[in-house]
């Protein structure tokens, strides 16, 4: 099961965006001294769900190779 280059690129872009959001969230928590709602989920969740569905359906469309 291989993924096309565009889908691999999209997953890497997602991971980069989520990582940046997590770092910003952690900086906000450490600088304010208070727990802030986990807002990076609004970036990671919907975008990740769409990529997951695209990946699963992409791999289901391909016939099994012997």
Secondary structure as the mmCIF struct_conf table of DSSP 4:
data_model
#
loop_
_struct_conf.conf_type_id
_struct_conf.id
_struct_conf.beg_label_comp_id
_struct_conf.beg_label_asym_id
_struct_conf.beg_label_seq_id
_struct_conf.end_label_comp_id
_struct_conf.end_label_asym_id
_struct_conf.end_label_seq_id
HELX_RH_AL_P HELX_RH_AL_P1 UNK A 5 UNK A 32
BEND BEND1 UNK A 33 UNK A 34
TURN_TY1_P TURN_TY1_P1 UNK A 39 UNK A 40
HELX_RH_AL_P HELX_RH_AL_P2 UNK A 41 UNK A 61
BEND BEND2 UNK A 62 UNK A 62
HELX_LH_PP_P HELX_LH_PP_P1 UNK A 63 UNK A 65
#
